[in-house]
Amino acid sequence: MRFEVPQFIEIEDKIFGPFTLKQFIYLAGTAGIAFLFYTLMPLFLAIIFIAPIAVFGLALAFYKHNNRPFILLVESWFNYTLKGKLYIWKKRKKEVEEQVDEALITQSPLYVPKLSDSKLKDLSWSLDVEERQRGNVL
């Protein structure tokens, strides 16, 4: 049994002539709002309000920014302006660190107490202690 894999799934179907469903809704909504302003206001005042709404509606229907629909840009803008912003401060280490006098470390005798009867355990313990004193701890 063979199945055909659908291709071009990112492309929306043209439902209303050359327009997709989303484009048609954006254009119809823009035309409806423009008609309301035209009927409720005088013509010179209505044109002032209709022009930006028409530009916004055309941008929603046709404009793509970085191959992404304009509505995603508007949504990102709303999220950025309405949501809180969290700024995290990271403390940086000073460039000049404390310099340990290595002469004192090499001159001081290291006392390693006898912890067990095994010389291997004593040797590993003394190596760990010396590394920690030098500051080479991982």
N, C-alpha and C positions, 0 to 999 in steps of 0.2 A: 504494500500500500504506500503510495507516494503522496507527499503533501507539498504544496507550493508555499514557499516562504514569501510573505508579503514584502514588497519593496516600496520605497519612498513613503515610509510611515510618518516622517516628520512633516510632509506636505499636507496641508488641510484641503479638504474637498471644496470645490467651488459650487455653492448651492444657489445663490441668487445672482445669476448671470456671471460676471467676472469677479464677484466678491465672495469671500468665505462668510460663514455665519457670523463670526466675530466682527469682521469688517462691516457687514450689513447692520449689525446692532449698533456699533459705534456711529455710523453715518446716520442711521434712523434716529438715534437719540439726539445727536447734534442738530439734525433738521427739526426735530420736535421742540427742542429748547429754543432754537432760533425763531421758530414760528410763534412760540409763546411771547418772546420779547417783541417780535414784530407787531403782534396784535394788541399787546397790553401797553406799549410805550409809543411815544411819537417816533417818527422814522429816524431823525437825526440822533436821538438818544439811543434808540434800539441798535443802530449800526455800531455804536461804541461798544455795546455789550456783545453783539453777535460776532464781531470780527475775532476777538480772542477765543471765543467758544468754538468757532468754526475752525480756526487754526489748530486748537487742541484736539478736536474731533478728527480732523484729517491726519494729524500726527498719530493718534491712537490707531487709526485704520491702516495707514500706509508706511509710516516712518519706522525704520529699524536702526538701532544704535548698536554697533558691533555685532551685527547679525542676530540681535535679540529684539523682540517686540518692545515698542515704546512703553507699553503698560508695565513691564517689569522695571523699567527705569523710574517710572512714577511711583511704583510700589516701594522700591528701594529708597527713594527720596523721602517718602512718608515715614518709613521705618526709621530712617536716620534722624529726621527732625522730631519725631514724637517720642521715641524711646530714649531712655537714659543712656548716658555714655559712661563707661568705666575706664579711667586712666590709672594705670599701675606704674608706680615708680619703682625702679630697680636700683638698689644701691650698688655702686661700683667700688671695687677695692681701690685703695690708694696705690698709686704707682710705686711709691717708696714704702717698702715693707720694713718691719723691724729687722735690724741686722743682729743676728745672734753672734756673740763672741765665740768663735770656734776654738779659740785657745783655751777657754774655760772648759769646753766640752772634752777636748782631747787630754787636758791635764787632770781632770777629775777621774779618780779610779772608779770603775764600775763594779759595784758590789752585786754579785749574783748569788742569791741564797740557794741553798741546796733544797730543791722541792721534792725530788724523787730519786730513786736509785738508778734510773735510766739516764745515761749520759746524753743520749740522743734528745730526750725531752729537755734536759737542761740547756743543751746547745741551741735548740730551736727557741726556747724562751729567752735566752740571752740575745739572740739575733733580733728577736722582735722588740726587745727593750731598747737595743742600740738604734734600731731604725726609728723608733718613736722619739728618741732623744734628738736625733738628727733632723727630724721633721719630714721624713720620707714616707709617712703613713699613707697608704692608698685609700 
